[in-house]
Structures are given as C-alpha cells and as structure tokens.
Amino acid sequence: MTDPAAINEQAQAKRKQLDRFYAEVERVLVGQRPLVDRLLIGLLTGGHLLLEGVPGLAKTLAVRTVARTLHLSFSRIQFTPDLLPADVLGTQVFNPRTGEFSIKKGPVFANLILADEINRAPAKVQSALLEAMQEQQVTLGDHTYPLDLPFQVLATQNPIEQEGTYPLPEAQLDRFMFKAKLTYPSKADELVILDRMAGISPDTAVNAVLTPADVLALQQTVDQVYVDIKIKNYVLDLVHATRRPGDYGLDLGPLIQFGASPRATLFLIRAAKGQAFLDGRGYVTPQDVKTIAPDVLRHRILVTYEAEAEELNAESIVERVLAGVPAP
C-alpha cells in the first residue's frame, strides 16, 4: 500500500484497538503513560528498551501488566555477578539412559524479557543476549532455536549504585532502540498510587484484550506508515550532525567523541512510525521525530572529557542538535 490517504485511514482504524489496551493498563499503572508508550512502540517496531530509574518506580509491574494485557509470555531475569550465560539462554542436558543431549530452554524463550539490573552481570552474560536481541534466535550447541514473536528485551539499570556494576558494552547499548529515563511520579499521581496499592495484597489483575497475533498485525500496519523523503533527510541530518556537527553550523565537535551509528537512523525512522501510529496517523511528521529522538540517541553518543568538564552529557548534546538542525 503506497497511498498515504489509504494508509492514514487504515492506521486510524487499527489505532482504535489500543484504546482497550490503555484502559486496561491504566487500571493498574498510574502516571506511567510515557513508559507504556515506549514499551508499545518497541513491541510494534521490533525494538528493545533500556530503562534507567531508581528502584520502586514500578518498572517490573509495568512490564508484567503490558504482557498480561497483550496475552504475551513474560520472563524476569535478575542479573547478578555470578549469573552464567546458561542461566539466561538454557543449556544442553545429558541423558545417561539414551546417551543423548536434550535442550533445557532458558528464560529468554518468552515474548517479553525483563532483564533486571542488567549492568550487574559481567560482559559474558550481557553478550549472551546479543544474538537473541539482534537475530531473534538462540544457539545452543549445534542447533539454533527461533524465539517466539513478538520478542522484546526490557533491561533496567540503577543510575545510583555503581559498586558491583559493569558498564554495558557499546555494541550492546546500540542494540537497544530506546534508553528511557524514569522519574518520580507527581504528588497527585503518588496519592492515587497510595490509595490503590497501599494494601497488603493490591489488585494488579488485568484482562488480556489483545493477542500476540493482534500485535503482529499491528506491526504490519506500523511498518506501512508513510515517511516522506523530507522526513528521511531530516533524520539523516540529525544523525549526521552527531558525527560532523560543523557541517550543520553546530559548535559541538570538541564535545562529541563518537556520534550515532547507522542503526540510530533505522531506529529513529521506525520509532517515529510507531509514535505517529500511537497518535492515530498513518504518516510521520517532524514532531514525531523530535518527540522520540532523545530516547533513541542519548545512549548512542559518547562525549569527550571536555564535555564532562563542562558538565554536559549526551542528552544535552542531543537537545542542541535538535535545536540546531532545521526541521522540514
């Protein structure tokens, strides 16, 4: 389908299916709409999500609620320094009766994977997720096993405690579509949370309103969202401005050690399509790109020591790039 008007009409019709999803999720979650949006965009565009926030912000509850509402299988993996790759992927088990090996699949074989405190595990365990995240498959011994679709990894890391943590390799960071930062709820939202969740056994039950097949159908709709050539060039300009800021009149060269990779270009387009779909449109606008760009780019830019000396981080660099590159 290439007719923008027809694509827009189809997107509007399909978007209505998500009204029930949001209504069901908001029975449990309070003030977490941006997080739910990012989770949903990731699911609908095949992207993974890195969540950064202090403990107690309902990250696990949010992921579990979304999984139940969409009737998706869910696994939670608590990353610790003594975790082994086999604890994540699974292993081969020898059967002495038959003299053959059988496969015991690990928790990665689910639709939604919550990798809790992923930076507490050593690099060998972190890299065990790379094949699953990129290829949506797992190799155990001589055999490769496809993962169930849709598949999404949601990793969390604590920004406060640094003792006993391992920084994520750049290759793994780049495979996350988003790096979302969670903040404390407002006072009004926290009062609602207090009224709803302060009991010994709070009600967190939700009904499944969509199925995995519905999610895959929505993925096809999002994939057809129209992106004009001007929007594509705008995305290219944003990404290239992180690599060669001087070409765009930005005095950021001494502050950026490495700019965003080509994967950032792909993810930014896909995420903008998802954002447009959530807004009920079948076409991408420059505002869609601006809305989603900080979460897509903040973990893909390495700043220099000079930037750190000026107390500038990757997020502030992204803000200056967005402000300096003209939108179509």
C-alpha positions as CSV (number, residue, x, y, z in Angstrom):
1,M,0.0,0.0,0.0
2,T,1.5,3.3,-1.1
3,D,-1.4,5.7,-1.0
4,P,-0.8,8.0,2.0
5,A,-4.5,8.7,2.4
6,A,-5.4,5.0,2.5
7,I,-2.5,4.3,4.9
8,N,-3.8,7.1,7.2
9,E,-7.3,5.7,7.2
10,Q,-6.1,2.2,8.0
11,A,-3.8,3.4,10.8
12,Q,-6.7,5.4,12.4
13,A,-8.9,2.3,12.3
14,K,-6.2,0.0,13.8
15,R,-5.2,2.5,16.4
16,K,-8.7,2.2,18.0
17,Q,-7.8,-1.3,19.1
18,L,-5.3,0.2,21.5
19,D,-7.9,2.1,23.4
20,R,-8.9,-1.0,25.3
21,F,-5.3,-1.8,26.0
22,Y,-4.6,1.6,27.5
23,A,-7.8,1.5,29.6
24,E,-6.9,-1.9,31.0
25,V,-3.3,-0.9,31.7
26,E,-4.3,2.3,33.5
27,R,-6.4,0.2,35.9
28,V,-3.0,-0.8,37.5
29,L,-0.4,1.8,36.4
30,V,-0.6,5.4,37.4
31,G,1.4,8.2,35.7
32,Q,3.4,5.8,33.6
33,R,2.0,6.6,30.1
34,P,5.4,7.6,28.6
35,L,6.9,4.3,29.7
36,V,3.9,2.3,28.3
37,D,4.1,4.2,25.0
38,R,7.8,3.4,24.7
39,L,7.1,-0.3,25.5
40,L,4.4,-0.4,22.9
41,I,6.4,1.4,20.2
42,G,9.2,-1.1,20.8
43,L,6.8,-4.0,20.5
44,L,5.3,-2.6,17.4
45,T,8.6,-1.9,15.7
46,G,10.7,-4.8,16.9
47,G,12.9,-2.7,19.2
48,H,14.3,-3.3,22.7
49,L,14.2,-0.9,25.6
50,L,16.7,0.1,28.3
51,L,15.1,1.6,31.4
52,E,17.1,3.7,33.8
53,G,15.5,4.8,37.0
54,V,15.8,4.5,40.8
55,P,14.2,1.4,42.5
56,G,10.5,1.5,43.2
57,L,9.2,3.2,40.1
58,A,7.0,0.2,39.0
59,K,9.2,-0.9,36.2
60,T,8.6,-4.6,36.8
61,L,4.9,-4.0,37.4
62,A,4.6,-2.1,34.1
63,V,6.2,-4.8,32.0
64,R,4.2,-7.6,33.6
65,T,1.0,-5.6,33.2
66,V,1.7,-5.0,29.5
67,A,2.5,-8.6,29.0
68,R,-0.7,-9.8,30.6
69,T,-2.9,-7.3,28.7
70,L,-1.4,-8.4,25.4
71,H,-1.5,-12.1,26.4
72,L,2.3,-12.4,26.0
73,S,4.6,-14.8,27.8
74,F,6.8,-13.0,30.3
75,S,10.1,-13.8,32.0
76,R,12.1,-11.9,34.6
77,I,15.8,-12.4,34.9
78,Q,17.6,-11.0,37.9
79,F,21.1,-10.2,36.7
80,T,23.8,-10.8,39.4
81,P,27.6,-11.0,39.3
82,D,27.5,-14.9,39.5
83,L,25.0,-15.3,36.7
84,L,26.1,-17.6,33.8
85,P,25.1,-17.4,30.1
86,A,23.3,-20.8,30.5
87,D,21.1,-19.3,33.2
88,V,19.8,-16.9,30.5
89,L,19.8,-18.9,27.3
90,G,19.4,-22.5,28.5
91,T,21.8,-25.5,28.2
92,Q,22.2,-29.0,26.9
93,V,21.4,-31.7,29.4
94,F,22.9,-35.2,29.0
95,N,20.5,-38.2,29.4
96,P,22.6,-41.2,30.5
97,R,19.8,-43.6,29.5
98,T,19.8,-42.7,25.9
99,G,23.3,-41.3,25.7
100,E,21.9,-38.1,24.0
101,F,21.7,-34.5,24.9
102,S,18.4,-32.7,25.3
103,I,17.8,-29.0,25.4
104,K,16.6,-27.2,28.5
105,K,15.5,-23.7,27.3
106,G,16.2,-20.7,29.5
107,P,14.0,-17.8,30.5
108,V,15.0,-15.9,27.3
109,F,12.4,-18.1,25.5
110,A,9.4,-15.7,26.1
111,N,7.8,-12.8,24.4
112,L,8.7,-10.2,26.9
113,I,12.0,-10.4,28.8
114,L,12.7,-8.2,31.8
115,A,16.5,-8.1,32.4
116,D,16.5,-6.6,35.8
117,E,19.7,-4.6,36.7
118,I,21.5,-5.8,33.6
119,N,24.6,-3.9,34.5
120,R,25.2,-6.1,37.5
121,A,26.2,-9.1,35.3
122,P,29.7,-9.5,33.7
123,A,30.2,-8.9,30.0
124,K,29.9,-12.7,29.1
125,V,26.4,-12.8,30.4
126,Q,25.4,-9.5,28.8
127,S,26.8,-10.6,25.4
128,A,24.7,-13.8,25.7
129,L,21.6,-11.6,24.9
130,L,23.2,-10.1,21.8
131,E,22.1,-12.9,19.4
132,A,18.7,-13.1,20.9
133,M,18.2,-9.3,20.6
134,Q,19.6,-8.9,17.1
135,E,18.7,-12.2,15.4
136,Q,15.7,-13.3,17.5
137,Q,17.2,-16.7,17.9
138,V,19.4,-18.6,20.3
139,T,22.1,-21.1,19.5
140,L,22.6,-24.0,22.0
141,G,25.3,-26.5,21.0
142,D,24.9,-27.3,17.3
143,H,21.3,-26.1,17.0
144,T,19.7,-22.8,16.5
145,Y,16.2,-22.1,18.0
146,P,14.0,-19.3,16.9
147,L,12.3,-17.2,19.5
148,D,8.6,-16.6,19.7
149,L,7.4,-13.4,18.1
150,P,6.8,-10.7,19.1
151,F,10.0,-10.6,21.1
152,Q,11.3,-7.7,23.2
153,V,14.0,-7.3,25.9
154,L,13.4,-4.7,28.5
155,A,16.5,-4.1,30.6
156,T,16.7,-2.0,33.7
157,Q,19.7,-0.4,35.3
158,N,20.0,1.6,38.5
159,P,21.7,5.0,38.0
160,I,22.6,5.4,41.7
161,E,24.6,2.4,42.8
162,Q,27.8,1.9,40.9
163,E,29.5,-0.6,43.2
164,G,29.5,-4.1,41.7
165,T,28.2,-3.0,38.3
166,Y,29.7,-3.4,34.9
167,P,29.1,-0.8,32.1
168,L,27.2,-2.1,29.1
169,P,29.4,-2.6,26.0
170,E,28.7,-0.1,23.3
171,A,27.8,-2.9,20.9
172,Q,25.0,-4.0,23.3
173,L,23.9,-0.4,24.0
174,D,23.5,0.2,20.3
175,R,21.1,-2.7,20.0
176,F,18.5,-1.0,22.3
177,M,16.1,1.1,20.4
178,F,15.4,3.3,23.4
179,K,17.0,4.4,26.5
180,A,14.2,5.8,28.6
181,K,14.7,7.6,31.9
182,L,12.1,7.2,34.6
183,T,11.4,10.0,37.1
184,Y,9.4,10.2,40.3
185,P,5.6,10.5,40.0
186,S,3.9,13.7,40.7
187,K,2.3,14.3,44.1
188,A,-1.2,13.9,42.7
189,D,-0.2,10.6,41.0
190,E,1.5,9.3,44.1
191,L,-1.7,9.9,46.1
192,V,-3.6,7.8,43.6
193,I,-0.9,5.1,43.9
194,L,-1.2,5.3,47.7
195,D,-4.9,4.8,47.6
196,R,-4.7,2.0,45.0
197,M,-1.6,0.0,46.1
198,A,-1.2,0.5,49.8
199,G,-3.0,-2.7,50.8
200,I,-1.2,-5.9,51.7
201,S,-2.4,-7.6,48.5
202,P,-3.1,-4.8,46.0
203,D,-5.3,-5.7,43.0
204,T,-3.0,-5.9,39.9
205,A,-5.1,-8.2,37.8
206,V,-5.8,-7.2,34.3
207,N,-7.6,-8.8,31.4
208,A,-6.0,-9.8,28.1
209,V,-7.6,-7.5,25.5
210,L,-5.3,-8.3,22.6
211,T,-3.4,-11.4,21.4
212,P,0.1,-11.9,20.0
213,A,-1.5,-12.3,16.6
214,D,-3.1,-8.9,17.1
215,V,0.3,-7.4,18.0
216,L,1.9,-8.9,14.8
217,A,-0.9,-7.5,12.7
218,L,-0.4,-4.1,14.3
219,Q,3.3,-4.4,13.5
220,Q,2.4,-4.7,9.8
221,T,0.3,-1.6,10.0
222,V,3.1,0.4,11.6
223,D,5.5,-0.8,9.0
224,Q,3.3,0.7,6.3
225,V,3.2,4.2,7.9
226,Y,4.2,6.7,5.3
227,V,7.5,8.5,5.6
228,D,8.1,11.4,3.2
229,I,11.6,11.9,1.7
230,K,11.9,15.2,3.6
231,I,11.4,13.4,6.9
232,K,14.0,10.8,5.9
233,N,16.5,13.6,5.0
234,Y,15.7,15.3,8.4
235,V,16.5,12.1,10.3
236,L,19.7,11.7,8.3
237,D,20.7,15.3,9.1
238,L,20.1,14.7,12.8
239,V,22.2,11.6,12.9
240,H,25.0,13.1,10.8
241,A,25.0,16.2,12.9
242,T,26.2,14.0,15.8
243,R,29.1,12.8,13.7
244,R,30.1,16.0,11.8
245,P,28.4,18.9,13.7
246,G,30.5,21.5,12.0
247,D,28.7,20.7,8.7
248,Y,25.5,22.0,10.3
249,G,26.9,25.1,11.9
250,L,27.0,23.4,15.4
251,D,29.9,24.1,17.7
252,L,29.8,20.6,19.2
253,G,32.9,19.0,17.6
254,P,35.1,19.2,20.7
255,L,32.3,17.7,22.8
256,I,31.5,14.6,20.8
257,Q,33.9,11.6,20.8
258,F,31.7,9.3,18.7
259,G,28.4,10.1,17.1
260,A,25.4,7.9,16.5
261,S,25.7,4.8,14.4
262,P,23.6,3.9,11.2
263,R,21.5,1.8,13.5
264,A,20.3,5.0,15.0
265,T,19.0,6.2,11.7
266,L,17.0,3.0,11.2
267,F,15.6,3.0,14.8
268,L,14.7,6.7,14.6
269,I,12.6,6.1,11.5
270,R,11.0,3.0,12.9
271,A,10.3,4.7,16.3
272,A,8.9,7.8,14.6
273,K,6.5,5.5,12.7
274,G,5.4,4.0,16.0
275,Q,4.9,7.4,17.5
276,A,2.8,8.5,14.5
277,F,0.7,5.4,14.8
278,L,0.1,6.0,18.6
279,D,-1.1,9.5,17.7
280,G,-3.6,8.0,15.2
281,R,-1.8,8.9,12.0
282,G,-0.5,7.0,9.0
283,Y,2.2,9.4,8.2
284,V,5.3,10.7,10.1
285,T,5.7,14.4,11.0
286,P,8.9,16.3,12.1
287,Q,7.3,16.5,15.6
288,D,7.2,12.7,15.8
289,V,10.9,12.6,15.2
290,K,11.6,15.3,17.8
291,T,9.5,13.5,20.3
292,I,11.2,10.2,20.0
293,A,14.8,11.4,19.2
294,P,16.1,11.9,22.7
295,D,15.3,8.3,23.7
296,V,16.8,6.9,20.5
297,L,20.0,9.0,20.5
298,R,21.0,9.6,24.2
299,H,22.8,6.3,24.6
300,R,24.5,6.3,21.2
301,I,26.7,9.4,21.7
302,L,29.9,9.3,23.5
303,V,31.0,12.7,24.9
304,T,34.6,13.8,25.4
305,Y,36.4,14.7,28.6
306,E,35.9,18.3,27.6
307,A,32.1,17.9,27.6
308,E,32.3,16.2,31.0
309,A,34.4,19.1,32.3
310,E,31.6,21.5,31.2
311,E,29.1,19.2,32.9
312,L,27.5,18.3,29.5
313,N,26.1,14.8,28.9
314,A,24.8,13.1,25.8
315,E,21.3,14.2,26.5
316,S,22.2,17.9,26.4
317,I,24.1,17.3,23.2
318,V,21.0,15.8,21.6
319,E,19.0,18.8,22.7
320,R,21.4,21.1,21.0
321,V,21.4,19.0,17.8
322,L,17.6,19.1,17.8
323,A,17.6,22.8,18.3
324,G,20.3,23.4,15.6
325,V,19.2,21.2,12.8
326,P,16.2,22.8,10.9
327,A,13.1,20.7,10.6
328,P,11.3,20.5,7.2
